[in-house]
Amino acid sequence: KTLSIKKITHIKKIVIIKKGILEKKSPLLHYITREVVIDSTPKLDYINPNTHQIKGSIYLTKSCSADPCDECVFFLNTPKRRFKFKDTSKRAFVWVKTINDTIKMYS
């Protein structure tokens, strides 16, 4: 008799942790409105809210960190670049905590 071994594959469900509308500082010194989504991949996507096109993704690794500037502005630091975001609803500290907690939990 031959025993058959079934291969079990685990499908990892991607969970959206936080999303909202922020202003992202462009290299051309002005702000662009973006929908920002943090998920359990873990990564942060910034999306054009009008066309729903993903304009960029930042993978949240252990070498990344977020820090607040004030109640509206925060920075997301990666090994290659520092991104600047503005939250007009003055919840920058919530975004910073969510990003840093996501990095600790998933990477």
N, C-alpha and C positions, 0 to 999 in steps of 0.2 A: 504494500500500500504506500502511496505517496501522500504526504501531508501538504496541503496548500496553505501558504501563508498570505493572508490578505494584507495588502499595504494600506495602512491608515494614513490619510493625509488630513492635516488640521488646516481648516480654512480660518485665517485670521481676519476677524471683522474689524474694519477701520471705523473708529469712533470719532465724531467731531467733538472736540473739547470746548472750543470757543470760536465764535465768528462775529464779525461786526464791521462797520464802515469806519475806516481810518483814512487819514491823509498821509501818503508816503512821500518823503522828500526825494525828488528826482536829482540826478547828477547835474541837471541844468538849473539848480537853485530855486525851483518852485515845487509846490506840493501837488500831488495828483491823488484824486479820490480813488480808493481801492477797497474792495471787500476783502477782508483778511480772515482766513480760515486756518485754525490750528487743529490738526488731527493726531491720532495715535500712531501714525506711521513712524516716528514723529516728524512732522514738517509743518511749515507755515507757508500757505499759498497766498499770493495776492492777485486779485482778480479784478478785471475791468467790470464795474457793476452794470454798465450799459450793455456790453456785448457778451458778458459772462465768459470771456476768454481769460485763461490763466496767463498772467503777464510774467510770473516768476514764482519760484519755490525756494525756500530756505530750509534745508534739512537741519533739524535741531539735534546736534550731537553734543557730547560732553565738552567739546571745545567751544561751544556757543554759550552766550549768556545775555540776559537783558538787564538793563539798568535804567531807572527813571531819571529824567532831567528835572521835570516839575510835574504838576498834576495833569498837564496836557501832553507832554512830550516824553518819549522814551526811545532808547537805542537798543537795537538788536545787534550784538557783536558776534561776528563769525571770524574764522581764521583769516579770511581774505578781505573782508569788507565790514563796514559799520553802517547799518541801516537806521534811518531816523523816521519815526512815525509820530503823528500827532492825532490825539483823540480829542475832538472838540467837546465831547461830553465829560471831559475832565476825569477819565478813568484810567489814566496811564499806569497807575500803581497796580490795578487789577490785571492789566495785560502783562506787566512785568512778572507778577507773581505766577500767573497762569503759564507763561513761557518757561520760567525757571522750574516750576513744578513739573511741567511736561518733560523737560530735559532730564530731571532727576528720575522720573518714573519710567520713561520709555527708552532711554539710551544708555 
